[in-house]
Amino acid sequence: MPTGRWLFLLFALVLAVIAALAIGTIGFGPRESWNAMFGRGDATAVFVVRQLRLPRTVLALLLGAGLGISGAALQGVLRNPLAEPYLLGVSGGAAVGAVLAVTAGLAFALVPLAAFAGAIAAVILALSVAHATRGRGDPRILVMAGVVVGAFANATIMIVMANADASKIRGAVWWMMGSVADASWSQSAWLAAYVLAGGAMLVALGRTLDALALGEDSAAGLGVDVDRATRNIYLTSSLVAAATVAAAGLVGFVGLVVPHIARRLGARGHRALLLASALTGSVLVVLADLVARVALPPAELPLGAVTAVLGVPFFLVTLRRLI
Amino acid sequence: MALAGIPRVHGLSPDWRVPVLAHTTAISAFCLLAFACSGTQKPQSTTRSFGIDDFSDTIRIQARPTRIVSLTPHTTEILFALGAGNRLVGRDMYSHWPDSAARVPNLGQGLRPNIEAVIAAKPDLVLLYASQDNRVATQQLRSAGIATAAFKVDRIEQFDRLTRLLGRIIGDSARAALVADTVKRTLDSVRAKTQSLPRVAVVLPTWDRPLIVIGGGSFMSQLVTIAGGHNIYDSIPAPSPAVTLEDVVRRNPDAVLVGPERAAIIRGSPQWRTLPAVRRGRVLVIDTSVTLRPAVRLGEGAVSLARLLHPELAR
């Protein structure tokens, strides 16, 4: 990808972050927001910018990066342009964990843990289904296994929700629509650890992904242990996706659409694609959260819906240019 | 339309004018006393503690909050009844009563409120519903240095406690006692009048698809008991359980208690006609304006329900 495009992405991210900090329900002037960012001026403004807007913006940024990178890796390893973190049971498993925690009346602080556990369980289940059919490295079998695990998870959620009382259903639905409204620094720190470690590992596997893109046989001919590489990449990207789901619920569409936009921006080769997807994902989710906060004040829109609303037009434009 | 035997609701006309004079005197006397006593003491710190709220957080508030945001319809209603409506600088979107509440700025949802909008109102106290959905909001407001108090109000006792607590917080315990006692007295006298009468078994559907009814956890079930009825789902602890129509038929209530818009649906529904009570025309329409929530109009609610269940009382 040309340096100019990288700079453009970085610049877009910086602009999105500044906009997310400066704009909100309370209208501060540009000078006031700027001062507030550095802890100067009116105490209320400082609190709103630094304690309310900054943590959620940081979480949105990490969330976008994690989903973007996870989606790009999964599309590469499964050689399927429709692959995304949520297609493969991660979201379903996480949702089962979260819904069970909410309806069992566990403290809200435990919901992310339950979601994470559910996601991991779903991924392991999908992998063992694929393993049982001796198709561990076969992307088609992995996709099928993921879809089936997802369907099973959906059915479980419906059974649990059918008998839950209204207030708990509301809590569970809220979680499933995705939001960074409850962002805290400790959440961001956890997510950052997963996104950085998982992202670094996937980027390191970039060359392997490039080889896999040529097909199993060619990859094997290039000396790649296809089964092992497939499993590692699948697991790592699912882990990153599971961490994002634990931090902010289900934010759909980012993992699917962002890699296509990154490709359209000229990212060739998986290293560039993974990094560009992380950046693009960050920009998209930071902007989506800004729109979610200010579109219909004083209400807040579900982040997962806004990412789709913003992402679809982008996607359609890229699709048109591809054809 | 006087209801013989059941007293009118004392002094709870919507404009709250009736009780004002009586306790203004009481308050003046109290203030004089307080003033006299405080003469020898040094002025204390401005924050006071009011015990713990339903999140188990200590309520620490300035002695006299003057800018209150009320994010539940109950607290809005009670504050107006206590004559503190003019201290409200924000309310949730469902706080419609009394009419003057419409003049208070609407800050949107009371569950998961928009924190920026709340902070922009510059409140010194925010009242919220004690739902898990509001945990984070409460923490954020507290770390912004704004006092919060969160309450669950699903039962009649909770209304009583909340009213007296809000009275202490706004510095008008006398008026709060008056409001709470008035409601209590009305409920007691309705209970006394209906005690000897045969219980009317009722079902209270609030939703169809799925069919949701009032369960024992709701104040409505308590109100029905006070008014001389018996909610057939009183033994289910949830406030609004989902049940099947077949089970309703099995429990065979004497009457169906519903709001006006649902009554038409039930009367016209072939499924509901399986229920003998519906075939006999025993679909009784509740005055939902007074039975909507456990708040200041609880007494009126009990009176209107008793009138509905036991029309013979009116004679």
HADDOCK unambig.tbl for C-alpha pairs under 7 A between the chains (distance, minus, plus):
assign (segid A and resid 25 and name CA) (segid B and resid 116 and name CA) 5.87 0.50 0.50
assign (segid A and resid 25 and name CA) (segid B and resid 117 and name CA) 5.99 0.50 0.50
assign (segid A and resid 26 and name CA) (segid B and resid 116 and name CA) 6.19 0.50 0.50
assign (segid A and resid 26 and name CA) (segid B and resid 117 and name CA) 6.59 0.50 0.50
assign (segid A and resid 26 and name CA) (segid B and resid 120 and name CA) 6.27 0.50 0.50
assign (segid A and resid 47 and name CA) (segid B and resid 144 and name CA) 6.42 0.50 0.50
assign (segid A and resid 48 and name CA) (segid B and resid 116 and name CA) 6.75 0.50 0.50
assign (segid A and resid 108 and name CA) (segid B and resid 132 and name CA) 6.76 0.50 0.50
assign (segid A and resid 165 and name CA) (segid B and resid 240 and name CA) 6.98 0.50 0.50
assign (segid A and resid 165 and name CA) (segid B and resid 241 and name CA) 6.62 0.50 0.50
assign (segid A and resid 171 and name CA) (segid B and resid 133 and name CA) 6.62 0.50 0.50
assign (segid A and resid 182 and name CA) (segid B and resid 136 and name CA) 6.18 0.50 0.50
assign (segid A and resid 298 and name CA) (segid B and resid 107 and name CA) 6.01 0.50 0.50
assign (segid A and resid 298 and name CA) (segid B and resid 108 and name CA) 5.36 0.50 0.50
assign (segid A and resid 298 and name CA) (segid B and resid 114 and name CA) 5.98 0.50 0.50
assign (segid A and resid 298 and name CA) (segid B and resid 117 and name CA) 6.55 0.50 0.50
assign (segid A and resid 299 and name CA) (segid B and resid 108 and name CA) 5.96 0.50 0.50
assign (segid A and resid 299 and name CA) (segid B and resid 109 and name CA) 6.73 0.50 0.50
assign (segid A and resid 299 and name CA) (segid B and resid 114 and name CA) 6.62 0.50 0.50
